[in-house]
Amino acid sequence: MESSSLLLSALPGILLRAAFAVLCGGAIGLERERRGKPAGFRTNILICVGATLYMLVGELVTSAGSAGPDTRIAAQVVSGIGFLGAGTILHARGAVVGLTSAATIWVVAGIGLLIGAGFPVVGLLATLLVLLTLELLARFETSILGRCRMGELDLDFEASGRARAELMLILSEQHPGVCRYSFDERDGRLHLHLAYCESHPAHHRFLAEVLEVGRS
């Protein structure tokens, strides 16, 4: 049964943790949204706030005098978030995509659990660490893996809206530093000029998807 005195005493802490959850989930979500990933701004906010709320449920139940299921709730969140993460991993035309998005979802849930357990500052530090990993390490990738050697490719496709849309969907997912492209329609065909990194397999794995569009 909900107690008004318990609710009033817990409300400031609940609102503070919810605000931290929105801040942390939103910061990571903005980075994902900017890169056009499936789990973007609102999704990451909801995951972080949801995980925070589950931990708050355990805390409120304990405060009301019942047996505290905090650790069991956290364990269920960890296992349950796996289904959401699995939904972002796709096996499309021979290429597995979405692993980073799935890992991000898993980490955002962990940050939500931290905030819900009463450690918002630690959650904020974890958020900064995730953003450094996603954003800054991508800039140092060339120093770690070596510079990209760019290759060029010219492809012709059927001049249909579907082919162009499929190609745009694939190419817009790629980092502009390792994939540059332009379209041109001539003689009833859609011409694609593509500059891509041929040094690192992870940077040109998307080519299998591009070539598959021409076969379909």
DABEL-V811130 format. One record per residue. SS is DSSP state (alpha for helix, beta for strand, coil for the rest). Layout:
ss = <SS SS>
//
This chain:
ss = <coil coil coil alpha alpha alpha alpha alpha alpha alpha alpha alpha alpha alpha alpha alpha alpha alpha alpha alpha alpha alpha alpha alpha alpha alpha alpha alpha alpha alpha alpha alpha alpha alpha coil coil coil coil coil coil alpha alpha alpha alpha alpha alpha alpha alpha alpha alpha alpha alpha alpha alpha alpha alpha alpha alpha alpha alpha alpha alpha alpha coil coil coil coil coil coil alpha alpha alpha alpha alpha alpha alpha alpha alpha alpha alpha alpha alpha alpha alpha alpha alpha alpha alpha coil beta beta beta coil coil beta beta beta coil alpha alpha alpha alpha alpha alpha alpha alpha alpha alpha alpha alpha alpha alpha alpha alpha alpha alpha coil coil coil alpha alpha alpha alpha alpha alpha alpha alpha alpha alpha alpha alpha alpha alpha alpha alpha alpha alpha alpha alpha coil alpha alpha alpha alpha alpha coil coil coil coil beta beta beta beta beta beta beta beta beta coil coil alpha alpha alpha alpha alpha alpha alpha alpha alpha alpha alpha coil coil coil coil coil coil coil beta beta beta beta beta beta beta beta coil coil beta beta beta beta beta beta beta beta beta coil coil coil alpha alpha alpha alpha coil coil alpha alpha alpha alpha alpha alpha alpha alpha alpha coil>
//
